[in-house]
Amino acid sequence: MSKGPRDYDDLIVYFQGEYVPWKNATVHVFSPAVKYGAGVFEGIRGYWSEARQHMVVFRLQEHLKRLEYSQKVMRFEKIFRAEELTEPLLEMLRRNDFKQHVHIRPTVYVDGDGESGSQGPVDVNITAVRRSKKAEVETGVNVQVSSWQRLSDLAMPTRVKANANYNNSRMADMQAKADGYDTAVMLNSKGHVSEGPGMCFFMIRDGVPVTPTITSNILESITRATVIELLREEMGLETVERDIDRSELYACEEAFFCGTAWEVTPIRNIDGLPVGDGAIGPITTELTDVYFNLVTGNNNDARGWLTAV
Ligand code: PMP
């Protein structure tokens, strides 16, 4: 993906109730959002559907509901509801007239000039940037078991998508890159596998998909739920949700990450050891296919997971 302000020149952002050019969508340095990371957000995918010749947004209501939950837990004085954000989000996409895949991000944050305990005033912005298919979906990634522990739910609410939580992700991700890996997988305070910096972990052992439970300090991922359902209903494979030990990472036949941004991304290597024989395995390959056909609107949307823009 190309980055940098110049690629954003023509973007329209939903900001303070209006649709404005990206360069006008700025937040004050005195805001608790800037000073303390007082914000919550969602990452959502919009896919340009070649088959339908319009954009579709994947599981929009589930994402906006999780955003409501995040605001509640963070005790924001006003909660932006899913019903209230749906139309601005879709209108922002229409105004941008995208003909490619995009990554959409609504952020609700504490504005004003308060201190770290301030709960308002609260505002929302919704952005979208063009996002082509990640090369890693085809190539797979090399992963480090991080020496940084995944946040504990005793320290921060791990199933809330709080901006501040992502400093935990950053530590693991930056360490992995500094050590020559693509990204990391973190262990939780009990020493079991938790998740990646922005994605959930699955492995295949003896033909069975296995993923950490939702009480493993993970984000309750919408893609994780999607993958469990697709494995069951499209591929006849029941996922086991249980604790995963570190040494199992070196025993599994296949492994992959999943998430809104990571989609389904194969893991080739963990701590320098090949996953299986180091090639992308058949279950991961088939799942990737099923997933992309679903999210890009190639199939009929029996589950009602796609919102037309
Ligand atoms: N874990 C973390 C820490 C994440 O940031 C994300 C991305 N939102 C995920 C998992 C995957 O969640 P989802 O499938 O809902 O995008």
Residues whose N, C-alpha, C, O or C-beta is under 5 A from the ligand:
A	BS01	PMP	G43 E195 G196 P197 G198 M199 C200 L219 E220 S221 I222 T223 R224 C258 G259 T260
